[in-house]
Amino acid sequence: IIGTMNSSDRSLTALDVAMRRRFKFQELLPEPQLFQGIIIEDIEIQALLEALNERIEYLIGRDYCIGHAYFTLLLNEENQTFEKLADILKNQILPLLQEYFYSDWEKIDLVLGCNNFVYKNELQGKSLRLFENTQVMPEEVWNINTKAFDDPKNYIKIYKDIELEGPQAK
């Protein structure tokens, strides 16, 4: 029997201790090298996963690195499409980052390479007037830029310093 759990499951401390007394545990780290040579729309999947994990490790520790299992769908050649990759990043990785960082959007932005997958919505005009008679200004409001997930260059910019053409649509 092979069971898996990650270190963020420690909220179940009693269960964790009981399992460790009875079974052998072996650490399994992400294996980005599984994706060596897999390139989708000029996006190197191995480099993408490595860059995401390097940033995560620096910000909150290696126990939170993104496992290669999120991307294993892409090992099958017929699934190596930009649409599948975009779905993984938008619907699996981004929600995971939101959980990891408790919606600290600045850190999420850092992990994603600060290239407009998420952006700060500045208070202005009508939004600013909502708070003009108060002593307390609201905290920053961040949004997800769904259009950014449609541009392969945004993914490349996560791991490689490239120039993005034109303003990024929000």
Secondary structure, 3 states (H helix, E strand, C coil): CCCCCCHHHHHHHHHHHHHHHHCCCCCCCCCHHHHCCCEECCEEHHHHHHHHHHHHHHHHCHHHCCCHHHHHHHHCHHHCCHHHHHHHHHHHHHHHHHHHCCCCHHHHHHHCCCCCCEEEECCCHHHHHCCCCCCCCCCCEEEECHHHHHCHHHHHHHHCCCCCCCCCCC
